[in-house]
Amino acid sequence: MSFLSRIMVLKSQAHFSAGVYNRFGGPSAGMAIEGSRKKKSGQAKSRVGLLIMGFMGVYAVIGGRLVEYAMKDQEVVSSILPPDRLMASRPDIVDRNGEVLATDIRTVSLFAEPNKIVDVDEAVEKLSSVLPELDAKDTYKKLSLKTSHFAWLRRQLTPKQQSQILALGIPGIGFRPEKRRFYPGGSTAAHILGYVNIDNRGVAGMEKFIDDQGLADLASVGMTSDQPLEPVRLSIDLRVQNIVRDAVVNAVNNFQSKGAGAAVIDVHTGEVIAMASAPDFDPNDPQEGAKDGWLNRMTNGTFEMGSTFKTFSLAMALDTGKVKMTDTFDASKPIYIGGFTIHDFHGQRRWLSVPEIFQYSSNIGTARVIDIVGIDAQKDYLNKFGLLTKMQTELPEVKMPSQPRVWKKINSITISFGHGVSTTALQTGVAAAALVNGGKLIEPTFLPRTRAEADEVATQVIKKSTSDQIRYLLDVNGFKGSGRVARVPGFAVGSKTGTADKVVNGRYSATLNFNSFIAAFPINDPKYAVITFCDEPKTGEKQYGGTISAGTAGPIAREIISRAAPILGIEPKFGEGGSALLVSY
């Protein structure tokens, strides 16, 4: 029986006793009844008193707890939950030195309970005063659905916006704690990091890679931990990344080009130390750069790489043993084949040795060399270099190279000097790294990798002796050939230029170029390879040829190496004239 029921029973008994006394009278009966009534009345009072004291005790405990909570939360000025109570939905991304590249920050999103909105017009008007870009028509429609109990109005507000909306005092308006991805460096490493959508799920770059490793699946079934996740460490060096990004953005602006890109690769581990493509975007607001900035031209765009391919053509020729460094080839006159004319841009009109073919970037000489190699061997080597297959790396945005369906002799010749096969810039840089690191092709990675780990996945594609010969050619060209534009004093840079006419409406343009540049340093013992490109420049450094590779893509490499080499721990060595290699051919 409840406390209230017991009290009602006691009251009824008291009234019954009084009625009996008045009805029967008599001193003895009255006294007995009166005594009984007094006794029961005293018991009832005691029980009521106990009830009152019990209720007072309960309310005292509740009041004490409320005071405790009030004192505990008195410093909280926002409805956003404190960090230890907010689920960590994504791990931080850091560079190789632990510098934060991406992290989650606490924020709130605005929602409404339409069934509790008193005046829809007033609510829309007030909200628009704080959020002028709010779609008033759509918001009015949402708030007018009185059968609805929840509707998002705006995701991820700033603290100031939240404070201003709170001050409006609109009934039926609330805030829900959420996470927002924040990129401290803005556009610095945009195409490497990628970005997330409004629900904090990876859409591109390493953000998508992280989700593809299982994070998205765990989140979808509510199994993500509320404990901070271990950061994801990348191979990127933020200091070098800043330099590379500056260089490509400067190239787009200074050379009035359609785009530019560059990467720095550790030749012994395959680690991408830095990579940038311009135009780019700010991952904090990816929609702003949606028109041109989303395309990662380093991995998701394919281009004919021009004369940089001569490096691979001579490498395969030397590696087969069919051609020696001392061999000479007739470059005195153009080659006519299949209705096409093969000529040299800087023709020497004489027989050229292999180093001279490379130094003068002779199309005629390279064509005669590749004719000795043969089509089958050429295709086999290009496959081994990874230039005809899709590059394997963590970034999801990787495009497949293109090549002729059927290789004829004219295709073989033009491909030898960089026309007819389109590859990505990064895989060209990776192949170049294999030519100077002793002949080992190492697929690129954006995650840390030791030299021992790299050796386990490396593939020997040319002999070490061939690699030494290619380093010699790059060194000579960097010292007195077309690559001298990127020769940085003290750092012995070996390099090769590549200028390719752009294909427009199925025909090669006489005015639009795609310029590429490969380099390695220090060339006597290479540590890093650099690949740069400049797409459709309208101007360039005149002393190096203006809009060709030496005047555009070359200066990008020069800026990167001169600024990044000391940061990468490369000590300058001065006083080494000519070739730094102690090899004579």
Beta strands, then each sheet from edge to edge (+ up, - down):
strand 1: 93-94
strand 2: 100-112
strand 3: 151-157
strand 4: 173-182
strand 5: 195-196
strand 6: 202-204
strand 7: 232-233
strand 8: 259-266
strand 9: 272-278
strand 10: 302-304
strand 11: 328-330
strand 12: 335-337
strand 13: 340-342
strand 14: 351-353
strand 15: 422-424
strand 16: 440-441
strand 17: 459-460
strand 18: 494-504
strand 19: 507-521
strand 20: 528-535
sheet 1: 3+ 2- 1+ 7+
sheet 2: 3+ 2- 4+
sheet 3: 5+ 6-
sheet 4: 9+ 8- 20+ 19- 18+
sheet 5: 10+ 15-
sheet 6: 11+ 14-
sheet 7: 12+ 13-
sheet 8: 16+ 17-
end
